[in-house]
Amino acid sequence: MVEGKLPRVEIERDQCKGCELCVRECPKKCLIMTDEINQLGYTIAKYTGENCTGCAICFYACPEPGTITVYKK
């Protein structure tokens, strides 16, 4: 079961390559780049926790399959 506010985005931190495509394509600007570094040495994208409409543009923009999951109502 998915917990938390819906819709929302989850990003697998250790699969993110820091390309910023999801951040640039998000129409609501609810994704940001952080200073956090994953196990591969990349800075990662993160969901801010608000404004997601569930459009999944970030999912389709991401070149790494399985990195972004969009949970909708």
Contacts in CASP RR format, 6 or more apart in sequence:
PFRMAT RR
TARGET T0000
AUTHOR 0000-0000-0000
METHOD contacts of the structure
MODEL  1
MVEGKLPRVEIERDQCKGCELCVRECPKKCLIMTDEINQLGYTIAKYTGE
NCTGCAICFYACPEPGTITVYKK
2 71 0 8 1.000
5 49 0 8 1.000
6 71 0 8 1.000
6 72 0 8 1.000
6 73 0 8 1.000
7 52 0 8 1.000
7 53 0 8 1.000
7 54 0 8 1.000
7 70 0 8 1.000
7 71 0 8 1.000
7 72 0 8 1.000
7 73 0 8 1.000
8 47 0 8 1.000
8 49 0 8 1.000
8 52 0 8 1.000
8 54 0 8 1.000
8 70 0 8 1.000
8 71 0 8 1.000
9 30 0 8 1.000
9 31 0 8 1.000
9 47 0 8 1.000
9 52 0 8 1.000
9 54 0 8 1.000
9 58 0 8 1.000
9 68 0 8 1.000
9 69 0 8 1.000
9 70 0 8 1.000
9 71 0 8 1.000
10 47 0 8 1.000
10 68 0 8 1.000
10 69 0 8 1.000
10 71 0 8 1.000
11 22 0 8 1.000
11 31 0 8 1.000
11 44 0 8 1.000
11 45 0 8 1.000
11 46 0 8 1.000
11 47 0 8 1.000
11 67 0 8 1.000
11 68 0 8 1.000
12 66 0 8 1.000
12 67 0 8 1.000
12 68 0 8 1.000
12 69 0 8 1.000
13 36 0 8 1.000
13 38 0 8 1.000
13 44 0 8 1.000
14 38 0 8 1.000
14 39 0 8 1.000
14 40 0 8 1.000
15 64 0 8 1.000
15 66 0 8 1.000
15 67 0 8 1.000
16 38 0 8 1.000
16 42 0 8 1.000
16 44 0 8 1.000
16 45 0 8 1.000
16 64 0 8 1.000
16 67 0 8 1.000
17 40 0 8 1.000
17 42 0 8 1.000
17 63 0 8 1.000
17 64 0 8 1.000
18 33 0 8 1.000
18 42 0 8 1.000
18 43 0 8 1.000
18 44 0 8 1.000
18 45 0 8 1.000
19 62 0 8 1.000
19 63 0 8 1.000
20 33 0 8 1.000
20 45 0 8 1.000
21 61 0 8 1.000
21 62 0 8 1.000
21 63 0 8 1.000
22 31 0 8 1.000
22 45 0 8 1.000
22 58 0 8 1.000
22 59 0 8 1.000
22 61 0 8 1.000
22 62 0 8 1.000
22 68 0 8 1.000
23 31 0 8 1.000
23 32 0 8 1.000
23 33 0 8 1.000
23 45 0 8 1.000
24 61 0 8 1.000
25 57 0 8 1.000
25 58 0 8 1.000
25 61 0 8 1.000
26 57 0 8 1.000
26 58 0 8 1.000
27 53 0 8 1.000
27 55 0 8 1.000
27 57 0 8 1.000
28 51 0 8 1.000
28 52 0 8 1.000
28 53 0 8 1.000
28 55 0 8 1.000
29 51 0 8 1.000
30 47 0 8 1.000
30 48 0 8 1.000
30 49 0 8 1.000
30 50 0 8 1.000
30 51 0 8 1.000
30 52 0 8 1.000
31 45 0 8 1.000
31 46 0 8 1.000
31 47 0 8 1.000
31 48 0 8 1.000
31 58 0 8 1.000
32 45 0 8 1.000
32 46 0 8 1.000
32 48 0 8 1.000
33 43 0 8 1.000
33 44 0 8 1.000
33 45 0 8 1.000
33 46 0 8 1.000
34 43 0 8 1.000
34 44 0 8 1.000
34 45 0 8 1.000
34 46 0 8 1.000
35 43 0 8 1.000
36 43 0 8 1.000
36 44 0 8 1.000
36 46 0 8 1.000
37 43 0 8 1.000
37 44 0 8 1.000
38 44 0 8 1.000
52 70 0 8 1.000
54 70 0 8 1.000
54 72 0 8 1.000
55 70 0 8 1.000
56 70 0 8 1.000
58 68 0 8 1.000
58 70 0 8 1.000
59 68 0 8 1.000
59 69 0 8 1.000
59 70 0 8 1.000
62 68 0 8 1.000
END
